[in-house]
Structures are given as structure tokens and as C-alpha cells.
Amino acid sequence: MLIREWRGVRHRVVVLDNDVTYRGRRYKSLSEVARAITGTRWSGPLFFGLKGRAKEVARG
């Protein structure tokens, strides 16, 4: 589960094997969910704070 606050609203996304769910609807990618939340094009991993995180974990 990913949680992201955007403009004072908390959004929860459940990541599944092949898709994600947000507000009871399935999406093919995090980027689709980010667009639904913001109304603009976003990198889903960047919007949800996942981009670059693997490097941080690898460094310890």
C-alpha cells in the first residue's frame, strides 16, 4: 500500500501483481493513478516517492 498526500487529501493505492487499485478502481500503472489524482502527467514512481529509493536501500 502506498499513501500520498496531495493538496491536503490523503490518497491510498494498493499495488497488486499486475495492476494497482485506487478508490475501488483498477489502473494499469502508478502513473495512471498519479494523473487521476493531479489531473496532469506525472511519473507514478516519482509522484509516490519510489524513484531513487532502491539506491538508498542498497547503500544502507
C-alpha positions in Angstrom: 0.0 0.0 0.0 1.2 3.5 -0.9 -0.1 6.6 0.7 0.5 10.1 -0.7 -0.9 13.3 0.5 -1.8 15.8 -2.3 -3.2 19.2 -1.6 -4.4 18.3 1.8 -6.0 15.0 0.8 -4.6 11.6 1.6 -4.6 9.1 -1.2 -4.2 5.3 -0.8 -3.1 3.0 -3.6 -2.8 -0.8 -3.3 -0.2 -2.3 -5.6 -1.0 -5.8 -6.9 1.0 -8.1 -9.2 -0.3 -6.7 -12.5 -2.1 -3.5 -11.6 -3.0 -1.1 -8.9 -6.2 -0.1 -7.2 -7.3 3.3 -6.2 -10.7 4.2 -4.8 -12.1 0.8 -5.9 -10.9 1.1 -9.5 -8.1 -0.8 -11.2 -5.4 1.0 -13.1 -2.5 -0.4 -15.2 0.2 1.8 -13.6 1.0 4.2 -10.9 1.3 6.9 -13.5 -2.3 6.5 -14.4 -3.2 6.9 -10.7 -1.0 10.0 -10.4 -2.8 11.5 -13.4 -6.2 10.7 -11.9 -5.2 12.5 -8.7 -3.4 15.5 -10.1 -5.0 16.0 -13.5 -1.6 16.2 -15.1 1.1 13.8 -16.4 3.4 12.5 -13.7 5.8 9.7 -13.3 3.9 7.4 -10.9 7.1 6.2 -9.1 8.2 9.8 -8.7 4.8 11.0 -7.5 4.6 8.3 -4.9 8.3 8.8 -3.8 9.6 5.5 -5.1 12.1 6.8 -7.7 15.7 6.6 -6.3 14.6 4.6 -3.3 16.3 1.4 -4.5 19.6 3.2 -4.5 19.0 4.4 -0.9 18.2 0.9 0.3 21.3 -0.5 -1.5 23.5 2.0 0.3 22.1 1.0 3.7 
